Amino acid sequence: MRRFSILIIVLFSIIVADDMTLVAPDGSVIFIHRDDFGVPHIVADNDYAVSYGQGFAEAQDRLYQMDLNRRGALGRLSEWFGDQMMNFDKDIRRLGYTRLEYDEMFSELDIEVQELIIAYVEGINTYADSMSVNPSKYKPIEYLTTQFEPWEVHHSLAFAVYFVRLFGMFGGEELIRLTELQDNGWNWFNQNRPVNDSTCTTTLMDDGRAINRNWTYSGMVIPDHIAEEVELHRQEIRQIAEENGLIFKLGSFSAAIGSSKSSTGNSMILGCPQMGGPNYDETSRTMEVEIQSPDLHVGGLSIPGFPGVVIGHSNYMGWTNTSGVSDNVDVYIDSTQSQNFEDGYWHNGEWLDFEVITDTIYSFFGYEIFTHYRTIHGPVFSAYLPSNQVYSYKMTFWKKEIESTNYLYNAMKATNMEEFQDAIKLAPMSFNYIVIDRDGNIGYWHGGLHQDRSDGIHPYLPHKGDGSEEWGGFIDFEDLPQGDNSSIGYFANYNNKPVAWWNNGDLGPWINGVSLCDRNNLITDYIASHNLMSLDDVKNIPYAINDHGTYQYALELSESEIIDYNINPPGQSGFINMVGVYSDHTYDQWPLHEQWEYKDQLYGETIVSVDKETLPEFFSISDAYPNPFNPITNIILTLNHSTKVKVEIIDMNGKTVDTLIDSKLIQGKHKITWLSDSHSSGIYFIRINTSNLIETKKLLLLK
């Protein structure tokens, strides 16, 4: 909670032992304070440095979890767990991107966003380097039997794609719908699979924009077993994610209260994303962080592996998301020339070659060469070659998922509703965005890229891949469901239908009998039972509907005050040290979860502002000179007081190859020399470590 009338600055003299000062590669000082629940509050004098600090702090809490999710997102779980993960890895590779494609997508991001990601990655690796310097303090027990591989930018990009697809990718079930049509006929199909179910609860009031269309279908048929196999495969992939601690998709719920419905006249928001759990014996898939620089100050939920705050608030805005559950993936049935992939597929009057991608998937039992294919429509996910059919996914967001990071950066910096809306325009995936500002306003957007359906193909059924049923365009952002300052004073969403005229798509998620159709009534009935809502009433929504979020936060926002509460059970940290002792912050929020309580978020209270000159710099370190070198290089270490210092040389595998100093040094300047006669050419790192500060410099030895 931050009250703007009070300015609180924590001086170094009262910092607890868990606090830390870092020096970023650009020379900026970063201060990380951990509160009583272990939540990192990170302060730096620029965005790059604060993102570097976030990478370091999140690796400190969740390095193994981040590594697990990274491997899942890259299709490399078999390397750890063996052949039982081979199908999962193949699925990721089949539907994912190559390293070159990740590099291309990264190059198209805003420069400021690229810098944040690079800084975050460097922060992770700085923490990982510290494991070899001080393993008893920094190395998680999981790395007794495996090595940490240096984090790369495309690893975070792959994880971002994995994450936003989990919660913002819907559809692609046309083969299942087609078998229902084949087995039951059109009368049953039209009755049980309506393109628009008008009976379902919506978030927005209807504005009468429903469009009646005559849908068509080409008449293609498939064997029933193909759809069954695809569905069983989906279930297998989800089960693997659940059983192995990966993030997996559930639902989410939220509410925003405007000034007309608020007892104080201030806007309020509740965010309850659901990403698996919470379970006492599992580390939460989310964590809490506060990051603060002169141009960026936000706090709330982060997803370890990628920088920023996904759900939370700034001084100006509060926001949360739920999955949009709108159809953004279509199935195309492409026809092969023969019963193999070698002779191509038919499109627009000619035979086209498949795009062929060959991957090597490693396991601790060996490796497997995996060949997969793409058509002009997208990745091939299944085939029935006896009928010369291949089935591919066409995605509205193909090669655009990473643009979600542009949205996030601009959302965190938004100071009003218009700027936040401009950020949402950059977001390609299907999400509901629920937003409040400090002027009492509330806003709701059903965002993402959605096909305009001008092709006329029945939304439940596959497209024919011969070129005759290609997409038209995307729905303009201005024509998507959205609203502000609701006439009833609030917005609520439980992954339900956004507005009455919005079509279902092939999922049919808002059909009566399925909980997504009307479960939002649980929230709206509770809100409607109050004449005016207090923040305590908002905090009580999960209890009233008997449902928890994986993370929960409640916020009241005005021009003069921020009142914020949250909870992240079963705790902040997943760190287990080398002798098996869990972090003090692994389970400390679980009692709050069981009692339906919250804790104060402490946004802006631990540190409000930071002046680089007021932060104690335990030491400064010059660049190595010469560098590249052979065989001698030097650095100048400057200490502002006497302290114990450890200086080591580390190779690319994280192994310490030389210890130059491991003793107490007095205040002043110290020249440190490394004579590398006994070492081969290559990249090395010089690591300087004290109890509160770590810094690394890269060295290049050329012989």
Secondary structure, DSSP 8 states (H G I E B T S, - for coil): -EETT---B--GGG--TT-EEEE-TTS-EEEEEE-TT--EEEEESSHHHHHHHHHHHHHHHHHHHHHHHHHHHHT-THHHH-GGGHHHHHHHHHHS--HHHHHHHHHTS-HHHHHHHHHHHHHHHHHHHHHHHSHHHH--GGGGSS------HHHHHHHHHHHHHHHH--B--HHHHHHHHHHHHHHHHHHHS-S--TTS-BSS---S-------B-------HHHHHHHHHHHHHHHHHHHHTT------EEEEEE-GGGBSSS-EEEEEEE-SS---TTS--S-EEEEEEETTEEEEEEE-TTS-S-SEEE-SSEEEEEEE-----EEEEEEEBSSSSSTT-EEETTEEE--EEEEEEEEETTEEEEEEEEE-SSSBEEEEEGGGTEEEEEEETTTTTGGGHHHHHHHHHH--SHHHHHHHHTT--S-EEEEEEETTS-EEEEE-S--B--TT-B-TTS-EETTTTT----B--GGGSSEEES-TTSEEEESS-BSSTT----TT-TTSTTSHHHHTHHHHHHHHHT-SSB-HHHHHTHHHHHT---SSEEEEEE-SSEEEEEEE-TT-S---B-TTS-B-TTSSTTHHHHHTT--EE--TTTSBS---GGGS--SEEE---BSSSBSSEEEEEEEESS-EEEEEEEEETTS-EEEEEEEEEE-SEEEEEEEE-TTS-SEEEEEEEE-SS-EEEEEEEE--
